[in-house]
Every structure is written in structure tokens, then in C-alpha cells.
């Protein structure tokens, strides 16, 4: 009997391992891959247009790694695309560990397209010499591009990834860390260019920030997610293993049908929203999904598990 029990236990372990392997390595369909490639290409190209056709020729910068790259390009005379690529590469590896392989590859692809776009557009003359028009329209075009890339699972600036990493070690929210970085970077523009250009840069950053908000519908770093599905366990396991986020199962009852329902609750950051929606759709096209912004998250087990 012991031998039979051991055999059954081994079979159960192999079945469980196979299920986990399936969860870990579920691949995107060719259609979704093509959609992601096209839209990230569009978003990165739009950001390149916002930079090289509007902001950079008028000595106006954006926040984050992009702002640092613009200032270094101005000081050294090197092409902007070189700095955008070199300075963002470390965040590709951080993103791989913190958010996952798909996000990291999408980010790397977006950064490559952005670097190529800024290089090709560099010889193109500025669309306008009016500093205010360049600031506003540059911020809008840049914000739309960044918003599209984030909406489809990537990123074009490593500042947010760095802030998410620091958030685990510092008593500040992701938003506060990003604000500190950008105030320092935008303030530095006053020393590199002039103080009026630094103030215009602050306007461009604000316009881009609000445009990203509109493009991806929600800019807060943390979001609460409620999911109701007949495949709640499979979806919960996928969120746990593919996003590294903990989930809570709640018991619910439909008021109209009277049926018992499993409700999934979890908290994610905004860079993970596209991936979570993809997971839910993979397991249940008809699942009820509600996503809401959260002003602050404290305590509990919000800290993310590493994804390998």
C-alpha cells in the first residue's frame, strides 16, 4: 500500500508542477503580440516626435531619465538617442525582476524604438519656435506616446521602475519618490539652460502628466482590483505566479441569481494593470472586473514577490 500511496503522491506532485508550469509560461497569442508591437512602436515614435520636433530644439526638458538624457545631450553634443538607450538599459533588468519578463521585453523594445526615432528625427527642424506652443504641444504629444506604451504593458522611462524598487526600502510612496526625482531633474534645467526654460519644462511635464492620465485612464500608482468569475481559482493562481501579487478570495452571493460566487481582491501598481487584464481575459472573457485608484496603501502584504 505504501508503494501505491507514494506513486499516487508522485503523480499528484507532477500534475501540480505541470499546472504551475502552464501558469508561468502561458504565451501571448500572435494577434496580441502584433498589437502590442504596433502600439508600442506608435507610442515610442510619438514620444520621439514630442521630444525632437517640439521640446529639445527649444531647450525644454521632460522629467525622469528623459530629462537627464536631454541635458547630457546638450552638454556633450552627443545624440539624444544614445543617452536614452544607455541610461534606461539598467531599468530593463530591474523591470525583469520587479514586474516580469513580458514587461521588461516590452520596455526594452519601446526604448530601442524611442532611441531610433529621436536619432532619425534629430535633423528635422522644430515645428514651432514659439516656446509656449512648443511646451504645450510637446507635452501633449509626449504624454500620448507614453500613455499608449504604459497602457500596452511597457514603459519608456526608468524613473517609475526605480521608484517602485525604492518604495520597498523607503517610507515614501511611489508618487512621492517620483516627484522628488523630477523636481531635482527639472530644477537642474535652470543651471544647464536658463531658469525660464526650467519653468517651461515644469509646464511641459505637467501637461504630459495630465495627458498620460487621460490616455491610460488612471495615473495613480496603486489600484484595487475586484474580479468575479467562475474560474476564480485559476485567475487567482495566475495573478499570484505571473504578477507576483497576493490575492484574497471572498465569498459572495449574486443578489439577482442567488448563486454563490468567489470574489478575488488584489492590489497592483498601474504598470501591472495591462498584464492583469490580459490574465483575466485568458481565463474568462465574461469575468466581472472592477479597477479603482487608491490614494495610499499601507500594511498587509502589498510588497511584491520577485518573478523569476
Buried (B, 14 or more C-beta within 10 A) or exposed (E): EEEEEEEEEEEEEEEEEEEEEEBEEBEBEEEBEEEBBEBBBBBBBBBBBBBBBBBBBBBBBBBBBBBBBBBBBBEEEEBBBBBBBBBBEEBBEBBBBBBBBBBBBBBBBBBBBBBBBBBEBBEEEBBBEEBEEBBBBBBBBBBBBBBBBBBBBBBBBBBBBBBBBBBEEEEBBBBBBBBBBBEEBBEBBBEBBEEEBBBBBBBBBBBBBBBBBEBBEBBBBBBBBBBBBBBBBBBBBBBBBBBBBBBEEEEBEEEEEEEEBBBBBBBBBBBBBBBBBBBBBBBBEEBEBEBEEBEEBEEEEBEBEEBE
